[in-house]
Amino acid sequence: IFMVNDKMCVGLDIDKQTGQDRLMVRVGKANHDQLIFQKGSKAMDFTGRVMRGFLFIDAEGFDLEEDLDFWIAKALVFNREIS
């Protein structure tokens, strides 16, 4: 997990069902509904309950450098909003 201003920003996780790497991003509740439709994006549900404001991004959604940059930028923008 990468923290910015003592808050979770992005992290890496392994999908227990597929064994594949995935990105975790904190984008905020206001951005969640728009970003959930991006390539590779899905709701984060660690406990079986959706955590609005956080997304899992499958490898197809961050395997290109510009895709990874997109998600990091979204997480950093939200991080500045809550600072």
PDB file of N, CA, C and O in Angstrom:
ATOM      1  N   ILE A   1       0.857  -1.182   0.000  1.00  0.00           N
ATOM      2  CA  ILE A   1       0.000   0.000   0.000  1.00  0.00           C
ATOM      3  C   ILE A   1       0.896   1.235   0.000  1.00  0.00           C
ATOM      4  O   ILE A   1       1.892   1.295   0.721  1.00  0.00           O
ATOM      5  N   PHE A   2       0.533   2.201  -0.806  1.00  0.00           N
ATOM      6  CA  PHE A   2       1.257   3.462  -0.862  1.00  0.00           C
ATOM      7  C   PHE A   2       0.398   4.535  -0.216  1.00  0.00           C
ATOM      8  O   PHE A   2      -0.738   4.777  -0.624  1.00  0.00           O
ATOM      9  N   MET A   3       0.954   5.160   0.782  1.00  0.00           N
ATOM     10  CA  MET A   3       0.252   6.186   1.535  1.00  0.00           C
ATOM     11  C   MET A   3       0.741   7.560   1.082  1.00  0.00           C
ATOM     12  O   MET A   3       1.915   7.740   0.760  1.00  0.00           O
ATOM     13  N   VAL A   4      -0.177   8.521   1.062  1.00  0.00           N
ATOM     14  CA  VAL A   4       0.150   9.916   0.791  1.00  0.00           C
ATOM     15  C   VAL A   4      -0.588  10.724   1.840  1.00  0.00           C
ATOM     16  O   VAL A   4      -1.788  10.535   2.039  1.00  0.00           O
ATOM     17  N   ASN A   5       0.115  11.625   2.516  1.00  0.00           N
ATOM     18  CA  ASN A   5      -0.486  12.413   3.601  1.00  0.00           C
ATOM     19  C   ASN A   5      -1.136  11.515   4.653  1.00  0.00           C
ATOM     20  O   ASN A   5      -2.201  11.830   5.184  1.00  0.00           O
ATOM     21  N   ASP A   6      -0.478  10.392   4.942  1.00  0.00           N
ATOM     22  CA  ASP A   6      -0.963   9.422   5.936  1.00  0.00           C
ATOM     23  C   ASP A   6      -2.309   8.797   5.583  1.00  0.00           C
ATOM     24  O   ASP A   6      -3.035   8.344   6.468  1.00  0.00           O
ATOM     25  N   LYS A   7      -2.647   8.770   4.287  1.00  0.00           N
ATOM     26  CA  LYS A   7      -3.899   8.161   3.831  1.00  0.00           C
ATOM     27  C   LYS A   7      -3.604   7.179   2.706  1.00  0.00           C
ATOM     28  O   LYS A   7      -2.735   7.426   1.870  1.00  0.00           O
ATOM     29  N   MET A   8      -4.336   6.054   2.686  1.00  0.00           N
ATOM     30  CA  MET A   8      -4.168   5.077   1.620  1.00  0.00           C
ATOM     31  C   MET A   8      -4.470   5.746   0.284  1.00  0.00           C
ATOM     32  O   MET A   8      -5.499   6.404   0.130  1.00  0.00           O
ATOM     33  N   CYS A   9      -3.576   5.577  -0.671  1.00  0.00           N
ATOM     34  CA  CYS A   9      -3.743   6.175  -2.001  1.00  0.00           C
ATOM     35  C   CYS A   9      -3.906   5.070  -3.048  1.00  0.00           C
ATOM     36  O   CYS A   9      -4.949   4.980  -3.695  1.00  0.00           O
ATOM     37  N   VAL A  10      -2.891   4.238  -3.216  1.00  0.00           N
ATOM     38  CA  VAL A  10      -2.948   3.101  -4.130  1.00  0.00           C
ATOM     39  C   VAL A  10      -2.238   1.923  -3.477  1.00  0.00           C
ATOM     40  O   VAL A  10      -1.445   2.092  -2.551  1.00  0.00           O
ATOM     41  N   GLY A  11      -2.530   0.748  -3.967  1.00  0.00           N
ATOM     42  CA  GLY A  11      -1.874  -0.442  -3.457  1.00  0.00           C
ATOM     43  C   GLY A  11      -1.973  -1.574  -4.452  1.00  0.00           C
ATOM     44  O   GLY A  11      -2.702  -1.484  -5.440  1.00  0.00           O
ATOM     45  N   LEU A  12      -1.244  -2.630  -4.193  1.00  0.00           N
ATOM     46  CA  LEU A  12      -1.302  -3.837  -5.004  1.00  0.00           C
ATOM     47  C   LEU A  12      -1.915  -4.947  -4.180  1.00  0.00           C
ATOM     48  O   LEU A  12      -1.723  -5.029  -2.967  1.00  0.00           O
ATOM     49  N   ASP A  13      -2.655  -5.798  -4.867  1.00  0.00           N
ATOM     50  CA  ASP A  13      -3.369  -6.891  -4.214  1.00  0.00           C
ATOM     51  C   ASP A  13      -3.361  -8.065  -5.174  1.00  0.00           C
ATOM     52  O   ASP A  13      -3.115  -7.888  -6.367  1.00  0.00           O
ATOM     53  N   ILE A  14      -3.625  -9.247  -4.679  1.00  0.00           N
ATOM     54  CA  ILE A  14      -3.788 -10.428  -5.520  1.00  0.00           C
ATOM     55  C   ILE A  14      -5.219 -10.899  -5.386  1.00  0.00           C
ATOM     56  O   ILE A  14      -5.705 -11.134  -4.279  1.00  0.00           O
ATOM     57  N   ASP A  15      -5.890 -11.036  -6.510  1.00  0.00           N
ATOM     58  CA  ASP A  15      -7.261 -11.544  -6.538  1.00  0.00           C
ATOM     59  C   ASP A  15      -7.223 -13.010  -6.116  1.00  0.00           C
ATOM     60  O   ASP A  15      -6.600 -13.829  -6.792  1.00  0.00           O
ATOM     61  N   LYS A  16      -7.871 -13.346  -5.025  1.00  0.00           N
ATOM     62  CA  LYS A  16      -7.831 -14.710  -4.501  1.00  0.00           C
ATOM     63  C   LYS A  16      -8.501 -15.711  -5.437  1.00  0.00           C
ATOM     64  O   LYS A  16      -8.155 -16.892  -5.424  1.00  0.00           O
ATOM     65  N   GLN A  17      -9.446 -15.258  -6.242  1.00  0.00           N
ATOM     66  CA  GLN A  17     -10.137 -16.163  -7.170  1.00  0.00           C
ATOM     67  C   GLN A  17      -9.289 -16.477  -8.398  1.00  0.00           C
ATOM     68  O   GLN A  17      -9.276 -17.615  -8.866  1.00  0.00           O
ATOM     69  N   THR A  18      -8.582 -15.479  -8.924  1.00  0.00           N
ATOM     70  CA  THR A  18      -7.832 -15.675 -10.166  1.00  0.00           C
ATOM     71  C   THR A  18      -6.331 -15.796  -9.952  1.00  0.00           C
ATOM     72  O   THR A  18      -5.625 -16.311 -10.819  1.00  0.00           O
ATOM     73  N   GLY A  19      -5.831 -15.331  -8.811  1.00  0.00           N
ATOM     74  CA  GLY A  19      -4.399 -15.320  -8.558  1.00  0.00           C
ATOM     75  C   GLY A  19      -3.666 -14.203  -9.288  1.00  0.00           C
ATOM     76  O   GLY A  19      -2.437 -14.144  -9.261  1.00  0.00           O
ATOM     77  N   GLN A  20      -4.405 -13.330  -9.931  1.00  0.00           N
ATOM     78  CA  GLN A  20      -3.824 -12.240 -10.710  1.00  0.00           C
ATOM     79  C   GLN A  20      -3.615 -10.996  -9.850  1.00  0.00           C
ATOM     80  O   GLN A  20      -4.356 -10.739  -8.901  1.00  0.00           O
ATOM     81  N   ASP A  21      -2.582 -10.232 -10.212  1.00  0.00           N
ATOM     82  CA  ASP A  21      -2.344  -8.950  -9.552  1.00  0.00           C
ATOM     83  C   ASP A  21      -3.451  -7.974  -9.909  1.00  0.00           C
ATOM     84  O   ASP A  21      -4.015  -8.024 -11.002  1.00  0.00           O
ATOM     85  N   ARG A  22      -3.750  -7.094  -8.980  1.00  0.00           N
ATOM     86  CA  ARG A  22      -4.695  -6.018  -9.250  1.00  0.00           C
ATOM     87  C   ARG A  22      -4.294  -4.812  -8.417  1.00  0.00           C
ATOM     88  O   ARG A  22      -3.630  -4.925  -7.386  1.00  0.00           O
ATOM     89  N   LEU A  23      -4.713  -3.673  -8.894  1.00  0.00           N
ATOM     90  CA  LEU A  23      -4.423  -2.412  -8.242  1.00  0.00           C
ATOM     91  C   LEU A  23      -5.606  -2.041  -7.367  1.00  0.00           C
ATOM     92  O   LEU A  23      -6.754  -2.298  -7.728  1.00  0.00           O
ATOM     93  N   MET A  24      -5.333  -1.441  -6.223  1.00  0.00           N
ATOM     94  CA  MET A  24      -6.379  -0.865  -5.384  1.00  0.00           C
ATOM     95  C   MET A  24      -6.187   0.639  -5.439  1.00  0.00           C
ATOM     96  O   MET A  24      -5.079   1.134  -5.234  1.00  0.00           O
ATOM     97  N   VAL A  25      -7.257   1.368  -5.713  1.00  0.00           N
ATOM     98  CA  VAL A  25      -7.146   2.827  -5.753  1.00  0.00           C
ATOM     99  C   VAL A  25      -8.253   3.454  -4.923  1.00  0.00           C
ATOM    100  O   VAL A  25      -9.391   2.985  -4.908  1.00  0.00           O
ATOM    101  N   ARG A  26      -7.892   4.521  -4.236  1.00  0.00           N
ATOM    102  CA  ARG A  26      -8.862   5.285  -3.459  1.00  0.00           C
ATOM    103  C   ARG A  26      -9.200   6.534  -4.261  1.00  0.00           C
ATOM    104  O   ARG A  26      -8.369   7.429  -4.415  1.00  0.00           O
ATOM    105  N   VAL A  27     -10.436   6.584  -4.775  1.00  0.00           N
ATOM    106  CA  VAL A  27     -10.840   7.673  -5.662  1.00  0.00           C
ATOM    107  C   VAL A  27     -11.953   8.536  -5.081  1.00  0.00           C
ATOM    108  O   VAL A  27     -12.299   9.564  -5.662  1.00  0.00           O
ATOM    109  N   GLY A  28     -12.511   8.142  -3.962  1.00  0.00           N
ATOM    110  CA  GLY A  28     -13.588   8.906  -3.338  1.00  0.00           C
ATOM    111  C   GLY A  28     -14.963   8.504  -3.850  1.00  0.00           C
ATOM    112  O   GLY A  28     -15.112   8.029  -4.976  1.00  0.00           O
ATOM    113  N   LYS A  29     -15.949   8.702  -3.011  1.00  0.00           N
ATOM    114  CA  LYS A  29     -17.319   8.305  -3.353  1.00  0.00           C
ATOM    115  C   LYS A  29     -17.871   9.073  -4.542  1.00  0.00           C
ATOM    116  O   LYS A  29     -18.602   8.504  -5.353  1.00  0.00           O
ATOM    117  N   ALA A  30     -17.540  10.349  -4.664  1.00  0.00           N
ATOM    118  CA  ALA A  30     -18.068  11.164  -5.764  1.00  0.00           C
ATOM    119  C   ALA A  30     -17.559  10.673  -7.119  1.00  0.00           C
ATOM    120  O   ALA A  30     -18.277  10.770  -8.114  1.00  0.00           O
ATOM    121  N   ASN A  31     -16.341  10.152  -7.172  1.00  0.00           N
ATOM    122  CA  ASN A  31     -15.750   9.678  -8.427  1.00  0.00           C
ATOM    123  C   ASN A  31     -16.046   8.207  -8.716  1.00  0.00           C
ATOM    124  O   ASN A  31     -15.908   7.754  -9.852  1.00  0.00           O
ATOM    125  N   HIS A  32     -16.445   7.481  -7.708  1.00  0.00           N
ATOM    126  CA  HIS A  32     -16.639   6.037  -7.803  1.00  0.00           C
ATOM    127  C   HIS A  32     -17.569   5.661  -8.945  1.00  0.00           C
ATOM    128  O   HIS A  32     -17.225   4.803  -9.758  1.00  0.00           O
ATOM    129  N   ASP A  33     -18.732   6.281  -9.023  1.00  0.00           N
ATOM    130  CA  ASP A  33     -19.736   5.888 -10.014  1.00  0.00           C
ATOM    131  C   ASP A  33     -19.295   6.162 -11.444  1.00  0.00           C
ATOM    132  O   ASP A  33     -19.740   5.470 -12.360  1.00  0.00           O
ATOM    133  N   GLN A  34     -18.440   7.144 -11.663  1.00  0.00           N
ATOM    134  CA  GLN A  34     -17.924   7.419 -13.009  1.00  0.00           C
ATOM    135  C   GLN A  34     -16.787   6.469 -13.372  1.00  0.00           C
ATOM    136  O   GLN A  34     -16.717   5.983 -14.502  1.00  0.00           O
ATOM    137  N   LEU A  35     -15.910   6.207 -12.432  1.00  0.00           N
ATOM    138  CA  LEU A  35     -14.711   5.429 -12.721  1.00  0.00           C
ATOM    139  C   LEU A  35     -14.947   3.927 -12.727  1.00  0.00           C
ATOM    140  O   LEU A  35     -14.116   3.182 -13.247  1.00  0.00           O
ATOM    141  N   ILE A  36     -16.038   3.469 -12.173  1.00  0.00           N
ATOM    142  CA  ILE A  36     -16.327   2.034 -12.133  1.00  0.00           C
ATOM    143  C   ILE A  36     -16.467   1.459 -13.545  1.00  0.00           C
ATOM    144  O   ILE A  36     -16.341   0.250 -13.741  1.00  0.00           O
ATOM    145  N   PHE A  37     -16.725   2.321 -14.521  1.00  0.00           N
ATOM    146  CA  PHE A  37     -16.923   1.868 -15.897  1.00  0.00           C
ATOM    147  C   PHE A  37     -15.642   1.887 -16.730  1.00  0.00           C
ATOM    148  O   PHE A  37     -15.684   1.550 -17.913  1.00  0.00           O
ATOM    149  N   GLN A  38     -14.519   2.268 -16.153  1.00  0.00           N
ATOM    150  CA  GLN A  38     -13.246   2.263 -16.869  1.00  0.00           C
ATOM    151  C   GLN A  38     -12.765   0.818 -17.057  1.00  0.00           C
ATOM    152  O   GLN A  38     -13.132  -0.076 -16.295  1.00  0.00           O
ATOM    153  N   LYS A  39     -11.946   0.613 -18.074  1.00  0.00           N
ATOM    154  CA  LYS A  39     -11.415  -0.717 -18.393  1.00  0.00           C
ATOM    155  C   LYS A  39     -10.734  -1.346 -17.173  1.00  0.00           C
ATOM    156  O   LYS A  39      -9.851  -0.741 -16.565  1.00  0.00           O
ATOM    157  N   GLY A  40     -11.149  -2.554 -16.826  1.00  0.00           N
ATOM    158  CA  GLY A  40     -10.530  -3.303 -15.739  1.00  0.00           C
ATOM    159  C   GLY A  40     -11.014  -2.956 -14.349  1.00  0.00           C
ATOM    160  O   GLY A  40     -10.601  -3.590 -13.379  1.00  0.00           O
ATOM    161  N   SER A  41     -11.882  -1.960 -14.229  1.00  0.00           N
ATOM    162  CA  SER A  41     -12.321  -1.456 -12.929  1.00  0.00           C
ATOM    163  C   SER A  41     -13.493  -2.254 -12.374  1.00  0.00           C
ATOM    164  O   SER A  41     -14.398  -2.654 -13.106  1.00  0.00           O
ATOM    165  N   LYS A  42     -13.457  -2.475 -11.066  1.00  0.00           N
ATOM    166  CA  LYS A  42     -14.603  -3.085 -10.383  1.00  0.00           C
ATOM    167  C   LYS A  42     -14.625  -2.638  -8.931  1.00  0.00           C
ATOM    168  O   LYS A  42     -13.621  -2.180  -8.385  1.00  0.00           O
ATOM    169  N   ALA A  43     -15.768  -2.778  -8.332  1.00  0.00           N
ATOM    170  CA  ALA A  43     -15.946  -2.338  -6.946  1.00  0.00           C
ATOM    171  C   ALA A  43     -15.034  -3.130  -6.009  1.00  0.00           C
ATOM    172  O   ALA A  43     -14.830  -4.329  -6.200  1.00  0.00           O
ATOM    173  N   MET A  44     -14.495  -2.463  -5.007  1.00  0.00           N
ATOM    174  CA  MET A  44     -13.692  -3.125  -3.996  1.00  0.00           C
ATOM    175  C   MET A  44     -14.632  -3.694  -2.945  1.00  0.00           C
ATOM    176  O   MET A  44     -15.501  -2.998  -2.418  1.00  0.00           O
ATOM    177  N   ASP A  45     -14.440  -4.970  -2.654  1.00  0.00           N
ATOM    178  CA  ASP A  45     -15.319  -5.633  -1.688  1.00  0.00           C
ATOM    179  C   ASP A  45     -14.546  -6.637  -0.837  1.00  0.00           C
ATOM    180  O   ASP A  45     -14.822  -7.837  -0.873  1.00  0.00           O
ATOM    181  N   PHE A  46     -13.590  -6.143  -0.082  1.00  0.00           N
ATOM    182  CA  PHE A  46     -12.778  -7.011   0.783  1.00  0.00           C
ATOM    183  C   PHE A  46     -13.624  -7.911   1.672  1.00  0.00           C
ATOM    184  O   PHE A  46     -13.315  -9.091   1.838  1.00  0.00           O
ATOM    185  N   THR A  47     -14.663  -7.372   2.229  1.00  0.00           N
ATOM    186  CA  THR A  47     -15.455  -8.097   3.221  1.00  0.00           C
ATOM    187  C   THR A  47     -16.749  -8.655   2.661  1.00  0.00           C
ATOM    188  O   THR A  47     -17.595  -9.131   3.418  1.00  0.00           O
ATOM    189  N   GLY A  48     -16.917  -8.603   1.329  1.00  0.00           N
ATOM    190  CA  GLY A  48     -18.175  -9.020   0.727  1.00  0.00           C
ATOM    191  C   GLY A  48     -19.142  -7.857   0.602  1.00  0.00           C
ATOM    192  O   GLY A  48     -20.240  -8.005   0.066  1.00  0.00           O
ATOM    193  N   ARG A  49     -18.736  -6.715   1.093  1.00  0.00           N
ATOM    194  CA  ARG A  49     -19.552  -5.503   1.018  1.00  0.00           C
ATOM    195  C   ARG A  49     -18.767  -4.439   0.252  1.00  0.00           C
ATOM    196  O   ARG A  49     -17.591  -4.206   0.530  1.00  0.00           O
ATOM    197  N   VAL A  50     -19.428  -3.796  -0.716  1.00  0.00           N
ATOM    198  CA  VAL A  50     -18.750  -2.810  -1.562  1.00  0.00           C
ATOM    199  C   VAL A  50     -18.277  -1.632  -0.729  1.00  0.00           C
ATOM    200  O   VAL A  50     -19.019  -1.095   0.095  1.00  0.00           O
ATOM    201  N   MET A  51     -17.030  -1.238  -0.956  1.00  0.00           N
ATOM    202  CA  MET A  51     -16.439  -0.081  -0.284  1.00  0.00           C
ATOM    203  C   MET A  51     -16.448   1.069  -1.289  1.00  0.00           C
ATOM    204  O   MET A  51     -15.494   1.244  -2.047  1.00  0.00           O
ATOM    205  N   ARG A  52     -17.523   1.848  -1.293  1.00  0.00           N
ATOM    206  CA  ARG A  52     -17.620   2.963  -2.238  1.00  0.00           C
ATOM    207  C   ARG A  52     -16.471   3.936  -2.008  1.00  0.00           C
ATOM    208  O   ARG A  52     -16.128   4.271  -0.874  1.00  0.00           O
ATOM    209  N   GLY A  53     -15.894   4.375  -3.108  1.00  0.00           N
ATOM    210  CA  GLY A  53     -14.746   5.273  -3.025  1.00  0.00           C
ATOM    211  C   GLY A  53     -13.426   4.563  -3.258  1.00  0.00           C
ATOM    212  O   GLY A  53     -12.395   5.209  -3.446  1.00  0.00           O
ATOM    213  N   PHE A  54     -13.450   3.242  -3.247  1.00  0.00           N
ATOM    214  CA  PHE A  54     -12.274   2.417  -3.506  1.00  0.00           C
ATOM    215  C   PHE A  54     -12.589   1.492  -4.665  1.00  0.00           C
ATOM    216  O   PHE A  54     -13.708   0.990  -4.777  1.00  0.00           O
ATOM    217  N   LEU A  55     -11.602   1.261  -5.535  1.00  0.00           N
ATOM    218  CA  LEU A  55     -11.791   0.376  -6.679  1.00  0.00           C
ATOM    219  C   LEU A  55     -10.650  -0.624  -6.788  1.00  0.00           C
ATOM    220  O   LEU A  55      -9.514  -0.331  -6.416  1.00  0.00           O
ATOM    221  N   PHE A  56     -10.966  -1.804  -7.302  1.00  0.00           N
ATOM    222  CA  PHE A  56      -9.965  -2.752  -7.752  1.00  0.00           C
ATOM    223  C   PHE A  56      -9.823  -2.540  -9.250  1.00  0.00           C
ATOM    224  O   PHE A  56     -10.817  -2.339  -9.947  1.00  0.00           O
ATOM    225  N   ILE A  57      -8.597  -2.583  -9.750  1.00  0.00           N
ATOM    226  CA  ILE A  57      -8.340  -2.471 -11.175  1.00  0.00           C
ATOM    227  C   ILE A  57      -7.562  -3.715 -11.597  1.00  0.00           C
ATOM    228  O   ILE A  57      -6.433  -3.935 -11.157  1.00  0.00           O
ATOM    229  N   ASP A  58      -8.186  -4.527 -12.461  1.00  0.00           N
ATOM    230  CA  ASP A  58      -7.516  -5.712 -12.979  1.00  0.00           C
ATOM    231  C   ASP A  58      -6.364  -5.289 -13.881  1.00  0.00           C
ATOM    232  O   ASP A  58      -6.325  -4.152 -14.350  1.00  0.00           O
ATOM    233  N   ALA A  59      -5.427  -6.200 -14.126  1.00  0.00           N
ATOM    234  CA  ALA A  59      -4.225  -5.900 -14.907  1.00  0.00           C
ATOM    235  C   ALA A  59      -4.534  -5.266 -16.251  1.00  0.00           C
ATOM    236  O   ALA A  59      -3.789  -4.395 -16.700  1.00  0.00           O
ATOM    237  N   GLU A  60      -5.603  -5.674 -16.902  1.00  0.00           N
ATOM    238  CA  GLU A  60      -5.943  -5.089 -18.199  1.00  0.00           C
ATOM    239  C   GLU A  60      -6.199  -3.587 -18.107  1.00  0.00           C
ATOM    240  O   GLU A  60      -6.108  -2.880 -19.111  1.00  0.00           O
ATOM    241  N   GLY A  61      -6.516  -3.104 -16.925  1.00  0.00           N
ATOM    242  CA  GLY A  61      -6.793  -1.688 -16.723  1.00  0.00           C
ATOM    243  C   GLY A  61      -5.584  -0.871 -16.314  1.00  0.00           C
ATOM    244  O   GLY A  61      -5.669   0.355 -16.247  1.00  0.00           O
ATOM    245  N   PHE A  62      -4.445  -1.525 -16.034  1.00  0.00           N
ATOM    246  CA  PHE A  62      -3.257  -0.746 -15.664  1.00  0.00           C
ATOM    247  C   PHE A  62      -1.974  -1.302 -16.255  1.00  0.00           C
ATOM    248  O   PHE A  62      -0.886  -0.922 -15.822  1.00  0.00           O
ATOM    249  N   ASP A  63      -2.075  -2.194 -17.234  1.00  0.00           N
ATOM    250  CA  ASP A  63      -0.863  -2.788 -17.792  1.00  0.00           C
ATOM    251  C   ASP A  63      -0.072  -1.830 -18.679  1.00  0.00           C
ATOM    252  O   ASP A  63       1.138  -1.998 -18.835  1.00  0.00           O
ATOM    253  N   LEU A  64      -0.721  -0.843 -19.254  1.00  0.00           N
ATOM    254  CA  LEU A  64      -0.008   0.181 -20.015  1.00  0.00           C
ATOM    255  C   LEU A  64       0.379   1.327 -19.087  1.00  0.00           C
ATOM    256  O   LEU A  64      -0.354   1.650 -18.152  1.00  0.00           O
ATOM    257  N   GLU A  65       1.522   1.933 -19.344  1.00  0.00           N
ATOM    258  CA  GLU A  65       2.005   3.002 -18.473  1.00  0.00           C
ATOM    259  C   GLU A  65       0.991   4.138 -18.351  1.00  0.00           C
ATOM    260  O   GLU A  65       0.784   4.671 -17.261  1.00  0.00           O
ATOM    261  N   GLU A  66       0.359   4.508 -19.468  1.00  0.00           N
ATOM    262  CA  GLU A  66      -0.622   5.604 -19.399  1.00  0.00           C
ATOM    263  C   GLU A  66      -1.852   5.215 -18.582  1.00  0.00           C
ATOM    264  O   GLU A  66      -2.479   6.078 -17.967  1.00  0.00           O
ATOM    265  N   ASP A  67      -2.206   3.930 -18.566  1.00  0.00           N
ATOM    266  CA  ASP A  67      -3.329   3.482 -17.736  1.00  0.00           C
ATOM    267  C   ASP A  67      -2.967   3.562 -16.254  1.00  0.00           C
ATOM    268  O   ASP A  67      -3.767   4.024 -15.440  1.00  0.00           O
ATOM    269  N   LEU A  68      -1.773   3.114 -15.910  1.00  0.00           N
ATOM    270  CA  LEU A  68      -1.312   3.205 -14.519  1.00  0.00           C
ATOM    271  C   LEU A  68      -1.234   4.669 -14.085  1.00  0.00           C
ATOM    272  O   LEU A  68      -1.651   5.020 -12.981  1.00  0.00           O
ATOM    273  N   ASP A  69      -0.694   5.522 -14.966  1.00  0.00           N
ATOM    274  CA  ASP A  69      -0.624   6.955 -14.667  1.00  0.00           C
ATOM    275  C   ASP A  69      -2.010   7.539 -14.420  1.00  0.00           C
ATOM    276  O   ASP A  69      -2.180   8.370 -13.527  1.00  0.00           O
ATOM    277  N   PHE A  70      -3.009   7.111 -15.207  1.00  0.00           N
ATOM    278  CA  PHE A  70      -4.386   7.576 -15.054  1.00  0.00           C
ATOM    279  C   PHE A  70      -4.899   7.278 -13.644  1.00  0.00           C
ATOM    280  O   PHE A  70      -5.451   8.158 -12.983  1.00  0.00           O
ATOM    281  N   TRP A  71      -4.718   6.036 -13.184  1.00  0.00           N
ATOM    282  CA  TRP A  71      -5.243   5.640 -11.880  1.00  0.00           C
ATOM    283  C   TRP A  71      -4.496   6.316 -10.737  1.00  0.00           C
ATOM    284  O   TRP A  71      -5.108   6.722  -9.749  1.00  0.00           O
ATOM    285  N   ILE A  72      -3.195   6.436 -10.865  1.00  0.00           N
ATOM    286  CA  ILE A  72      -2.433   7.121  -9.822  1.00  0.00           C
ATOM    287  C   ILE A  72      -2.858   8.584  -9.734  1.00  0.00           C
ATOM    288  O   ILE A  72      -3.008   9.128  -8.640  1.00  0.00           O
ATOM    289  N   ALA A  73      -3.049   9.210 -10.879  1.00  0.00           N
ATOM    290  CA  ALA A  73      -3.491  10.613 -10.890  1.00  0.00           C
ATOM    291  C   ALA A  73      -4.857  10.768 -10.220  1.00  0.00           C
ATOM    292  O   ALA A  73      -5.063  11.707  -9.451  1.00  0.00           O
ATOM    293  N   LYS A  74      -5.786   9.864 -10.501  1.00  0.00           N
ATOM    294  CA  LYS A  74      -7.122   9.934  -9.879  1.00  0.00           C
ATOM    295  C   LYS A  74      -7.007   9.792  -8.366  1.00  0.00           C
ATOM    296  O   LYS A  74      -7.673  10.511  -7.621  1.00  0.00           O
ATOM    297  N   ALA A  75      -6.173   8.876  -7.915  1.00  0.00           N
ATOM    298  CA  ALA A  75      -5.999   8.667  -6.474  1.00  0.00           C
ATOM    299  C   ALA A  75      -5.341   9.884  -5.818  1.00  0.00           C
ATOM    300  O   ALA A  75      -5.726  10.278  -4.717  1.00  0.00           O
ATOM    301  N   LEU A  76      -4.357  10.474  -6.486  1.00  0.00           N
ATOM    302  CA  LEU A  76      -3.685  11.642  -5.925  1.00  0.00           C
ATOM    303  C   LEU A  76      -4.601  12.859  -5.864  1.00  0.00           C
ATOM    304  O   LEU A  76      -4.543  13.627  -4.904  1.00  0.00           O
ATOM    305  N   VAL A  77      -5.436  13.043  -6.867  1.00  0.00           N
ATOM    306  CA  VAL A  77      -6.389  14.157  -6.860  1.00  0.00           C
ATOM    307  C   VAL A  77      -7.324  14.006  -5.660  1.00  0.00           C
ATOM    308  O   VAL A  77      -7.558  14.969  -4.930  1.00  0.00           O
ATOM    309  N   PHE A  78      -7.850  12.813  -5.457  1.00  0.00           N
ATOM    310  CA  PHE A  78      -8.741  12.617  -4.315  1.00  0.00           C
ATOM    311  C   PHE A  78      -7.985  12.829  -3.007  1.00  0.00           C
ATOM    312  O   PHE A  78      -8.520  13.433  -2.076  1.00  0.00           O
ATOM    313  N   ASN A  79      -6.769  12.346  -2.926  1.00  0.00           N
ATOM    314  CA  ASN A  79      -5.978  12.494  -1.715  1.00  0.00           C
ATOM    315  C   ASN A  79      -5.800  13.961  -1.350  1.00  0.00           C
ATOM    316  O   ASN A  79      -5.860  14.314  -0.172  1.00  0.00           O
ATOM    317  N   ARG A  80      -5.584  14.817  -2.337  1.00  0.00           N
ATOM    318  CA  ARG A  80      -5.445  16.256  -2.069  1.00  0.00           C
ATOM    319  C   ARG A  80      -6.763  16.848  -1.576  1.00  0.00           C
ATOM    320  O   ARG A  80      -6.765  17.769  -0.759  1.00  0.00           O
ATOM    321  N   GLU A  81      -7.883  16.321  -2.072  1.00  0.00           N
ATOM    322  CA  GLU A  81      -9.199  16.833  -1.669  1.00  0.00           C
ATOM    323  C   GLU A  81      -9.493  16.566  -0.204  1.00  0.00           C
ATOM    324  O   GLU A  81     -10.184  17.353   0.443  1.00  0.00           O
ATOM    325  N   ILE A  82      -8.975  15.463   0.328  1.00  0.00           N
ATOM    326  CA  ILE A  82      -9.278  15.113   1.714  1.00  0.00           C
ATOM    327  C   ILE A  82      -8.202  15.536   2.686  1.00  0.00           C
ATOM    328  O   ILE A  82      -8.320  15.296   3.887  1.00  0.00           O
ATOM    329  N   SER A  83      -7.145  16.166   2.180  1.00  0.00           N
ATOM    330  CA  SER A  83      -6.031  16.572   3.054  1.00  0.00           C
ATOM    331  C   SER A  83      -6.436  17.727   3.951  1.00  0.00           C
ATOM    332  O   SER A  83      -5.629  18.199   4.751  1.00  0.00           O
TER     333      SER A  83
END
